[in-house]
Amino acid sequence: QVQLVESGGGLVQPGGSLRLSCAASLNIFSFYTMGWYRQAPGQQRELVAEITGRGSASYANPVTGRFTISRDNAKNTVYLQMNTLKPEDTAVYYCNAKIPLLGNDFWGQGTQVTVSS
């Protein structure tokens, strides 16, 4: 059974930092494109950042320059380093693993990030 377990969320003041982790129980983890999505109350889930198995990363415009996605294929883990956090970054953050050609698409349970003074 595939499991994606996020951790690292919490309450942080504006301008602060958090590091999210997602541990995946996946075979051939390195084949998966890993992503972080977020969903704020009343909003649609949106892509924050994505990284391919080879390490090519892409970011949504609102987080470019502030967030960094990375992965450790030996540990089956993907990370999201979030710096200079803003109140508008407040959301539930979800980890995603996919191989589109195979139709594989898995989600974690989410972790809450709250940016507030």
Stockholm file with secondary structure:
# STOCKHOLM 1.0

chainA/1-117         QVQLVESGGGLVQPGGSLRLSCAASLNIFSFYTMGWYRQAPGQQRELVAEITGRGSASYANPVTGRFTISRDNAKNTVYLQMNTLKPEDTAVYYCNAKIPLLGNDFWGQGTQVTVSS
#=GR chainA/1-117 SS CCCEEEECCEEECTTCCEEEEEEECCTTGGGSEEEEEEECTTSCCEEEEEECTTCCEEECGGGTTTEEEEEETTTTEEEEEECSCCGGGCEEEEEEEEEGGGTEEEECCCEEEEECC
#=GC SS_cons         CCCEEEECCEEECTTCCEEEEEEECCTTGGGSEEEEEEECTTSCCEEEEEECTTCCEEECGGGTTTEEEEEETTTTEEEEEECSCCGGGCEEEEEEEEEGGGTEEEECCCEEEEECC
//
